[in-house]
Amino acid sequence: MSTDSTDSTDSTDSTDSTEIIDGPDWSWLRAAAAAAAPQVSLHVGFRPDRLAQSTTIHYAFTVSEPAPLATLSIRLPPGMGFARTSLGIETCAPALLAKQGPSGCPADSLLGHGAALAAVPAQSTVEEAAKVRAFMGPPAGQQRTILFYVDGKWPMQREVILSSQLGQLGSPHGALLAMSSPPLSVWPEGPDVGLIRFHSTLGPQGLTYYRPLDGRRVAFTPRGIAVPATCPRGGFPVTATFTWWGIEGSATASTRVRCPPEGRRSHRSSARSRRPPHA
């Protein structure tokens, strides 16, 4: 499903070890000269795009100028959350993910995958592409934890685990995904790595889970987040807010996922709408 996006900006030692970044409770900021917050474009889609059916959320953002990400919060449309999904029926321990990488996590903890592009300051700016995988982590109180494993190979050769919390908000809001990151540098006291692009999925597309049946492990596709049964005028709203290290203010980007055509309603919804009233 295609989306329409709008952007706005509010006025307001290189190692091979894996870092585990807890969030979203970073309360300190690195002292640096203030700069204008970059603009961000946000794109979101549902696949499949059918009302009242399980879907995979595809989300991506692009930054107008490379900037070191401090916090990110994404608000899903009202009615969208993890309450009725079978995603992440197992969890992955952060320490095990840091030690063994994705192979150390249960298959049933994988939530999605994607990629990121960052600018690495050196004698000249070098771009680094990284693979991104999302896993269900241990819960933090009443909130679910999503671990983003970012695997960069060159020139940083560093794997970073970003911990985020997924809170289910009541009406009229949808779930809120909140993530934070420390400043990342190639060498001690060096300039920070700036984020350029990020995209990931959250849902069953491309995932295979397993369950025991008669002494065997049977593969199945998990149930994803359900698209609401009704679409508001103008489409499903999604908003993302960003803050940056060493940059005052924040950037907010909003988009709307277009409503599915009438012919793409779920079979259950269609059958319900055709059911004659009781006599």
Helices and strands as residue ranges (DSSP letters): E 3-9, E 18-21, E 40-47, E 54-67, E 69-75, H 94-100, G 101-104, G 107-109, E 110-120, E 126-140, E 143-152, E 159-167, E 176-180, E 194-202, E 209-213, E 216-220, E 225-226, E 236-244, E 247-257, G 262-264, H 267-274
